[in-house]
Amino acid sequence: MAATSVVVLDRGNNTTCTINLHGATVVSWRVNNQEQLFVSKQAVFDGKKAIRGGIPFVFPQFGPWNFGPQHGFARIVRWNLEKAPERLPSGDVEAIFSIMDTDFTRSMWNYTFRLTYRLILREKELHFNIAVYNPSKDLTFSFNMLLHTYFKVPDVRRCQITGLQGCAFMDKTRDGAIYQEARDVVTIGEWTDRIYQNTPQEHIITNVVSGRKMRIQKYNFPDTVIWNPWIDQAKDMGDFGDDEYPNMVCVEAGHVSSPVILLPGTAFEASQILQVM
Ligand code: BG6
């Protein structure tokens, strides 16, 4: 029998967070019973494919990769449960997940590494603390990292995303051309796939579930990717329903437009806080 592949953090009051050890993918975050994350009805849970929705963990590559799968291997390997969910004195619940190099990862990316992912579930917040350690004595490595968060929304056309005005962005729907964002809030009404660079620490998305706002705070993640496949791209994805695109928006905190360069014996840390307002 396969070992348990799902870990649940339960804060009480119908506030829970569920993590699938396949990719350490956060597949559900409920606040007072209200789901905050989008997972496609057609998502595949075969322990091989990346899960379509929730929060896939992108590492060590963002986008297509010559040496392995798109968006790297972290979202398709089984993670270890380093520390089972535990209630902290504050009442919040913490769990820690980890991966390190294996024959499989070294076949694509020949480095030793250790990656820990700590999640803390609070009343209306989910905290993510990430550390990558390079244990080598002499080899430096570089990587991209990103939390590919799919927010659940009633209608993406009614969402506004703050914090992007003045930022340069690469538009992947236009052959990677670079533009500068003029709008004080970004709205989505077509296929959108943009890497905003040097974004501020905070974004707010309006009109998420129950008409609320979602605050994203990020540290050591200089980039913000905004993605919605819209009609045609949705049809091209086997694990995404044709009519689901209005109900999601990906706002992804990452370090992707330049690599993190990690010297031997050092660690990189980054974090994110999601807050229902
Ligand atoms: C986004 C990328 O982050 O992820 C898009 O910017 C990509 O280009 C999308 O299409 C989904 O990727 P995947 O590999 O999960 O289909």
Boltz pocket constraint, residues with backbone or C-beta under 6 A from the ligand:
constraints:
  - pocket:
      binder: B
      contacts: [[A, 50], [A, 70], [A, 71], [A, 148], [A, 172], [A, 193], [A, 194], [A, 225], [A, 226], [A, 227], [A, 252]]
      max_distance: 6.0
